[in-house]
Amino acid sequence: MFGFGTRKFNEAKDVTYNNEGYFVKNKGSSSKKAKVTVVTPVYNAEPFLANTIESVINQSLHFDNIEYILIDDRSNDSSREILWDYAKKYKNIVIVFLKENSGSPSKPRNLGIELATSEYITFLDADDRLEHDGLEALYTILKETGDDYAVGRTMKETSIEQKIIGEHQSVAERRNVSPYDVPNMFQHLAPNARMMRRQLLLEHNIRFPEMKFAEDKQFFIDVLTNCKTVSTTKQVVSYLNRLDENSESLTKQTDIFEKMDSNIKVIEYVKQKNLPVEEEKAVMNRLIEFDSITRLFERQHFLKSKNKKGYYEKFQQVLDIAHDLRYDFTENFFYPINKVIYQLFTQKDYAGLEALVRWNRTEKYKQYIIKDNLPYMIVPIFHGEFRHIRVPMLASFRNGTFDGDAYKLEANVFGDYTDSVSEIVFRNRKNVNQEYVFDFRVDNDGDANAIIDTEQLNSLPTGSYEMFIRYNDYRKLSIMKREQVEFENRLFNFYTTINSNLGFKISKVK
């Protein structure tokens, strides 16, 4: 297919399965000890597979330092032919063909762990790709720090944009820190953009459970809870392919109730691990607040479903497991609205729960009230207890003036984390990895300001920028209002977005 060999792949002649039900080509063929093993499970990946493989071959770490293991899970497209051609050309490409389809990426990934020979291992899905120097960045960090685990930035690619995924884990350069010191470290637990010491997996017998969904979640919970220290980097490591034509992914085909069944298994698994309380809280927060409330209820599929009883039954299963935890798990919720959803559920006020979710998803122009210096969202569909629902943080535009060589932005900031506010960020909407940071401080009364030199503003490239306050290391807080001024033949426009937040745009004066 690619002109690598003189004879086409013929499975009947070329493949002999072993007693474990798989065939391996090129195992032990490379004469050089690899620094890193990349493991890719493959199933019907023909449209994207070559691009994925090429992204590994072209790494700045140099491909002869990489052991690349690709495990095909009984594809019925041309994936095996593609793998065969690459394995004939490159001795350090180890291909594995399974005799029978396993039904999930778990068995292929676990087989990759067993076959790997290098000190470090990373996982790459067959429709994604690596940044040119992604492996080198993570490998260098692990060699320098001695940590068991390092994670970098993941970009999601669609047909219209790129977006940072799991920003908490790539917003800062951190070295030798506890995984529990990285805010919300357990919020994003996919295989991409992370590398770990393979010996950690072998010593603690960490493997992917054979589940159709959430297998990577449980795996990386095991990894992180066994790491004493980890490192994070802002450097882009991998790109998730979410292009429109990639519509046949296993995740998209998985029913929400199947997903919840898998999530429930993970909750049970974590509970039986009997982790220290504070560590368990961090993990359970993700599993209960994010997976079992946000992803279950605060989505269109819930509002559109004619089987809402099924949703409530699944959430009740979660509560049945969590009822005897050593703490009140709702006290660890980040979003107070999720606690209200929980309360409405326990009160069996299903109509109120559905109304709240519908209002929150459809009402773009919400109103707020400040009480005792704390922000509340006004919910007009309710009277009494849930009329005002707390929000973690709120920022409102107060004034913006250009004075001489500086622009002074004044705002009011209220909430639980005002002491963690440190900067205001302008992020290029077309290149989200390009951002400009300015000091932004909040006093005890909630008054905040940023004084930005106009020459600094003028040095920014022409374009549209997302503008937000950064707090708690990585969380983003938008500001609500509008300001515009002309400076040296360019127009600086602080404008109101469709969601009533403050945006920023630079354009040439016509």
N, C-alpha and C positions, 0 to 999 in steps of 0.2 A: 504493500500500500504506500509506503513512504520511500521505496527504493533502497531500503537498507540491505536487503538480502536478495539472493537470486531465486529462491523458491518460496512460494506462498506457504503460510501456516496451514498445517493439516492436523487437526486435533487427534484424529484416529491413529495417525502414524507417529506424531510427535510427543504425545502425552501418555504417561503411565502413572496412574494414581497409586500412592502408597497405602498402607493399611489404615492410616488415619484419614484417608479420603481426600488427599490433596497432592498436587504435583508442584515441584520446585525446579526452577531453572536458574542457573548462575550462582547457587549457594556455594560460597567458598571460592568462587572463581577469581575474585579480585585479590591481587597480591599485596595491596596496601591496606593498612589498618585505618578504618574510617574514623573521623572525629564525631560525626553525627549520623544517626539513622533517621530517615524520613519514612513514615508508614502511611500508605494510601489504600483504603478499601475501595474497590471498584465494582460498580454494578450498572450496566447499561449507560456508560459514561461517554460513549463515542463522540458526541458533539464537542466536548470540552477536554477530553483526556489528553490529547497531544499538547494543548496549551498549558495544562497543569504540569505535565512532565517536563516540558521545555523550561518552565519557570524554576524547576529544581536543577536542571542541567546547567542553567545559566547563572547560578548563584556565585556571588563574589567570593564565597568561601572556597570556591573551586570544586568542581564536581568530583574530582578524584579523591576528595576528602569526605565524600558523602556516600553512605550506603542507602540506596533507595529501594525499599521493599513495597511492591504493589500486589495486593491480593485480590484476585477477581472472584466474585461470589456468584459464579455460574451465570455470567451475562449471556443474553441471547441476541446482542447486536454485534458490532465489529470490535468491541473492546479487547477481546483476546488477541485478535490479529494485530492490533496496534501495540499491545504490550509485547507480543512476540518479536515484532520488528525492532522495538527499542532494546529488548534484552539481547538480541543478536548483535547489536551495535555496541552496547555498553556492558562490560562485565560487572560493573557495580550496580546495575539495575537487576534486582532479584525479583522475578515474577513468580507468583503462586496462583495456581488454579484450583479452586474447590470443586469437588465432584458434584456436590449438591448445594443448592442455594440455602443459606443459613437464615435469611429473613431479616437481618439487621447488620449494622457495621461492626457489632461487638466481636464476633468470631474472627473476622479478618484482622481487626486491630490487635486482638489478643495473640493471634498467630504471628503478627508482625513483631510484637514484644518478645515472643519466644525465639524468633529467628534472628533478631537484631544482635549485633556484636559490638557496637560502639558504646562509648561511655554515656552519650546523651541521645535522647530520642524525642521526636516531635511527630505530630500527626497533621496530615493535609488531606482534605476531601478531594475527590476526583474531579469536581467541577470548579474548584477554587484555584488560586495561584499565590505564589510568594513574591514579595518585593525582592528586587535584585540582591540587596544586602541584608535581607531579613534573617537568614540563618546565621550569618556572621555576627550580627548584632547580638543575638541571644547567646550564641556560643561564647563570644568574648566576655559577656557579662558573667556567665556561669564560671568560666575559667578564672576570672579575676576575683570573684566574690566567694567561690566555694559553696554557693547556695545550691539547693536541690532543684530549684524551679525559677524560671524567669518568663515574663509575659510582656508582649509589646502591643502595638496598635493594630487593630483589625478594621479594615474598610469594607463596608458593604457597597457593592456596585449594582446599580439598576440601570435601566436604559436612559434615565434622565439625570441621575445624580450619584454622588458618592457620599457616604455617611459614616461617621465613626461609630463603631459598635463597642459596647462595654467600656465607655470612656473612663470610668473610675480606675481601671487598671492600667491606663496608658497616659494619664494626664500629667504625670510627674516622673522624674528620674528618682527611683528609690533603690537603695541597696541594703541588703542584710536586715530587712525588717520582718516582723512577725506578720503572717498573712492576716491576722486579726487587727493589725494596725492600718491596714488598707481599707478605707471605708467601702462597705458593700462588696467586699472581695468575692463573695459567693453569688453575686447577682448574675454574672455571665460565666457560664461553665461549659462552653463549647471547646472543641479541640484546637481551634485555630490560634495562631500567633503565640504559642507557648512551647517551651522546651523544658525537659526535666532530666534529671539523672536517672538512667535506666535502673541502676542498683536500688534506688528507692522503691521502684515498682516490684522488684524481685524480693527485696527484704521483707516488705509488708504484704506480699502477695496481692498487689493491687491489679485488678483486671476489670475490663468492661463487663457488666452484667449482661446476659443475653436477653435484652428487652427490645421491643420495637421502637420505643421512645424513652428518652431520659437516661439512656445508658451512659452518655457522656457526663451528665449531671452527677450521677452517683460516683463515677470514676474520679472526677476531679474534686469532689468532696473528700474522697479517700486520700487523694494526692495532697491536697492543701492541709487537711487535718493531721497529716504525718510530716509536714514540712516545719522545721523550726524557724527558718528564715527564707524569704523570697526576695526577688528583685523585679522591678517594673521599669519599662522604658517608654518614652514618647515616640520612639521610632516605629514607622509603619513596617509590619512584618508580613501581613497576609491580606488578601482580598477575597471576600465572599462573593460568589457569583449569584446574584439575584436578578439577572436579566429576564426580560419577559418570556423568552423562549424556554427558560429553565423552569418549567411548570410541573414537572413530574417528580419532584423531590419527595422522598419518603415522608418528610415532615408535613408537607402540604396535603398529603393523602391520608394522614393520620387523623381519625375522628377525635373530637375534643374529649369524649368519654374514654377513649383508649388512652389518650394522653394523661387524663386524670388518674386512670388505673395505674399507670406507670409512676406518676408523681406520688400516689399513695404508697406504693411499694418503697419508694425512696424515703418517704417520711418514716415509715416503719423501720427501714434499715438504719436511718440516722438515730432514731430513738433507741434502738437496741445497742448502738455503739456506746451509749452511756458516756458521752463526752463531758468534760467540765462544763458547768452551767453556762458561763459566758460564751464559750465556744459553741455550744449547742444553740444558744439564742441566735447567734450570727447566722448559722446554717438554717435553722428553722424559720427565721424571718423571711428568707428567700422562698422557702418551700411553701409557707403558709400565706404570707401577705402577697407575694408576687405571683406564685404559680396557682394558688388555690382561691385567691380573691380577684386580683387584677386580671389575670389571664382567663379566669373562668367566668367572671361576671361583667367586668368592665370592657366588654367587647361587643361588636355588632352581632356576632353569632348568637350570643345570649339573648339579645333584644329581639332578634328575628326568629328564634327557635320556638316551635310549637310544643316542645317537650321541656319546659322549664322545670317540671318536677324532677326530671333526670339530673339537672344541674344541682338542685337542692339536695338530692340524695347523695350525690358525689361529695358535696361540701360537708354533709353530715358525717360521711365516712371519715373525712379529715378530722373533724371535731371529736369523733369517737376515739381516734387514735391519740389526739392531743389533750384529751381531758385531764389526764393525770401527769402532765408535764410538771416539772419542779418550779414553775413560774407561770405568770400570766403572759402568754405569748403576745397578746394584743398590746401590751405596754411597750413592745419593741417595734411596733408598726411605725413606719416613717410618715405615711400619709394618713392623717386623721380620718379622712373620708372612708378609708378601708375599715377603720374601727366602727364607724357608723353602719356600714354595710353588714358587718358582723353582728352588731347589736340588733339591727332590723331583722336579720335572719333568726337570731335566738329568740326574738319576740314573735316570730312567725308572721311578721308584717311583710309578706312577700310583695304585696302591691306597692308598699312604700319603697322597698328595695328596688324594684323594677323602675319605679318613677324616678328615684334618685339617680340611678345609672343612666336612664334615658336623658334626664335633664342635664346631667354633667357632661354627657357626650355631645349634646346638640346645642347647648347654650354657650355661644362664643363670648358674649359680652357680660361677664359675671360682675356682680357688685360686691364690695367688701366693706367691712366695718372694723375699726380698731377699738378693742376693749382691753384696758389695763396694759396698753402697749403691745398687745398681741393681735395678729390679724385673723379675721374670720370671714368666710365666704357666706354671703346671704343667700339662702336657699328658699325662694318664694313659694315653692310647692309645699313647704311644711309650715306648721305653726307649733310653737312650744319648743321642746327639747332639741330638735334638729333644725330649727330655723337658721341658726348660725353654726357653721361647721368650721373648725380651725383649719388653717393652712399653715404649713411649716414656715414659709417665708413670703413676704410681700414687699415689692418696691414700687414706689410711685414717683414720677417725674415732678420736680418742684420748680426748677428754673434752669435755663441754659443760656449763657451769655458769652459772646466773644468780646474780650476786653484786651486791647493791645495785641500782645503776642500769645495769648492763651484763650482757650475755651474752658469755661468753668461750668461743669455739670453738677447740679444740686438735686438731691433726691431724698426721700424718706424711706428707710428700710426698717421693717418690723419682723419679728419672728424669733424662733428658738436658736438661730445660729448666727446672729449678727456679729458676734465676737470672732467668727471664723471668716468673715468677709475680708478679702485682701486686695482684690483687683477687679477692674472692669476690662472686658475682652471684646475686641472687634475681630470677628472671624469672617474671612472671605467666603461667601456663599458658593462660589464656583470651585474653590480649593479649600476645603475645610481644614486642611492641615496647615494653612497659612493664617496665623492669628497674631494680633498685636495687643499687648497687655499694658495697662496703665494702672497706677496706684489708685485705690478707692477705699476709703476708710469710713467706718460708721462709729459715731459716738454713743454714749449711754442713752441719749434721748432719741436715737434713730436717725439723726441728721447725718447725711453722707454727702461727700463731694469728691470730684476728680478734677484736677487742673491739668489740662492737656495742652502742650505747646502746639501752636498752629503749624509750625514747621514740621513737627512730627506727623500731624494729620496730613499735611501736604505731601509727605514722603510715601504715604500709602498708595498702592496702585489703584487706578480707576476701577470702580466696580461696586457691587452691593455687598454689604456686610451684615451679618447677624451680630447683635450687640447684647451682651448679658453680663451680669455680675456673677463672679465665681465664688462659691463658698463651700465649706466642708470638703476642701481639696478639689472636688470635681463637679459638684452640682451647679446647675445653671439657673439663674434667676433673671427673668426678663423685667424690663422697666416699662411702665405705662405712660406715652404722649408724643410732642412734635416741636422741632426747631430747624431753621434753615438759614444759611448764610453763604455769601459769595466771597471767595478768597483767591486771589491770583489766578483768575480765569477758570476756577473750578468751583462747583457748587457743592457745599457740604449740607446734606439734608438729614436731619434727625426726624424720622417720620413714624406715624402710627401704623402698625401692621394690622392685618385682618383680625388678629386676636387681641387687639388693643395693647400690644407691647411696643416698646421703643425699638426702632430699627435705624440703621445708618447707611447712607449711600453717598458715594462720591461720583460726580459726573462733570463733564466739560461744559462750560457755559457756551451756549450756541450763539 
